């Protein structure tokens, strides 16, 4: 929904909270869950959707009859689609996802084809009077351990340029502006703000990248440099950045100085815990309850100015401490924004609140999307309401922080 605050950003939640890999399953989730959320928070106004589509679901939706049926349903229900989650290509619920969530990455032509497909679908779904861009969020290049070399970075950048060429053509064909948003995440090629700035300036905001795009589009190199900035940016996930101990104000200032747009902001919270005291046993027991077999839950430990990274929560729990002194853990586990405390653990939602204050002060005009895809693997005591009620409470929490 478009918020009546300076910048008029669009706010929604990502439908990846609802298990569904095929298009019929996704469509059923829209009809069952999204309509309930709309009634709770936007009964008398148009409600935007953050649509998650697997590659298989996207292929099925591309059938003209299915696409027309969805457009008719959206119009009848007072809804619209303005952003798509194009991060997980394959199965995302009920099976081991872990490192597979990054596959295929941007070195694989399947990732390019999938992203091209999503952009085409979004262009067909953006309403006539939308007036702004649509966004597709995606893998931040690749899982870092699988793509360690300079050749990997070059291949990823080349694929991104070719995808931008498709977005340029799509805008010329349809009049719809679609942007790709790379989502930095722990243990990925783009993990921190500095990683993102370094990659964009070494591989995308360059004369060589502009020349490659010009060769694909027939535009001038100068125009192509502008088109790269027009169609590429970041999906800035509040949980991921809090886990990295980033400062929200400094992060936004750094990205602005680097001319990297926040195309999309995912409003999310992770977990934080203090170790090294008398309550270590209870804290470790509480953390172990969040170690599921489905998703990666990367951990960053801070001791003074030193950061130590673990790929997954079980790895962190099993590792001997470098020393027994006090230290803080931040855990990549998306927890509901309306919960500040999780037993002896805490949420990083204060980080998200600080980010929202800054965005509101700046008159942010982009896309805001709540993302709590881990709902089904939360310990049962922390999901004692319906999923629609939980999402509605998260949306209300976010609007309160924005003053909307």
C-alpha angles and dihedrals in degrees: 000000000000110000120223095230131102109298092021095233121193116243129196142132128253115255090217085095086076114070110240131131103170125063093246089054092049092047090050090052091053091052095044106035110018092052089054092051091048091052089052099049110013108024094145101036141054115281123210122218129217099210123203114200127179116215090259093050091048091052091051093047090052089072104108094231093052092047092049091048091052093049090051092048092049091051092048093049097045094246138125138187117235103157137034129200104225096168104100108053097185140018113347106173138051096012137069107289104159111126091355089078088080094054128137092028129191093283089067122080090220088068091053093048092046092050091046089052093050092048091051091049092048092050088055092049102044107106120247093244096043091109096191140061132295119225137215117193119209149176112296093245100286146326101288099230091054095049108039102144141082090244089058091054092048092050091049092049091049091053091049091052091051090050090051088054087058091049091051091052091045092055090049091050100043109016088237119130112216123182130196116223118199111211115216112217136173114280094015132116087258103041107141136029089258091053089054094047091047094049096045093048096043097044114014112026089056138109090241093056091047090051091051091050090047089054090054097044106029090235122130119268090247092052090045092055088056091046092055089056091043094056105030133064143116139296099217109206113198094206093051093048094046090052087054090053090239118163109238096216094046092045094054092045091050094050092046091052088050091051093240112143125220093231090174135009119205109210104213142134134219131193133272130195136175117226134183099066141091092283095059094113094054092043093052091047090051092048092049089061088066095052102104130172096237111063138032113251104193117199129209116194121202122200110172105311094335122102124201120190131209124189095220139010094250089054091053093047091049097046118098111241116256085229132346095247126119116291138161125233124202116195129203098230114125106228127183114280092226092064116080095169127043102187106285090348127081136214124240090226091122085069090053091047091053090049092051092050090054093047091049091049090050093049091240109206101187138088127304119193129177111218121190100150091155093072094113094053097046113116105269094248091065096053100054094137131062116277091244090053091048093051092047090052090050092051091049091048090052095047090050091055091049093048090238 
